[in-house]
Amino acid sequence: MTEEVKEKTVIIDDKTYKESELSSEAIKYINLRSEVLQTRSKVTAELERCDVILNYYIDQIKKAIEEDK
């Protein structure tokens, strides 16, 4: 039984391109774009974690202020 190997494709401006049809420079920029998108995803996740922690601290500040009254 043989598996069919699918060629990598990329979609840009709603048009699908086969990797084998692209220049090495285009592939380089596609890879760089991919890295930036991954970094953005990681940064977004980190900012969401920061928001959770900041909200926790705000709640703790409010509790401390209420206890002082």
Buried (B, 14 or more C-beta within 10 A) or exposed (E): EEEEEEEEEBEEEEEEBEEEEBEEEBBEEBEEEEEEEEEEEEEEEEEEEEEEEEEEEEEEEEEEEEEEE
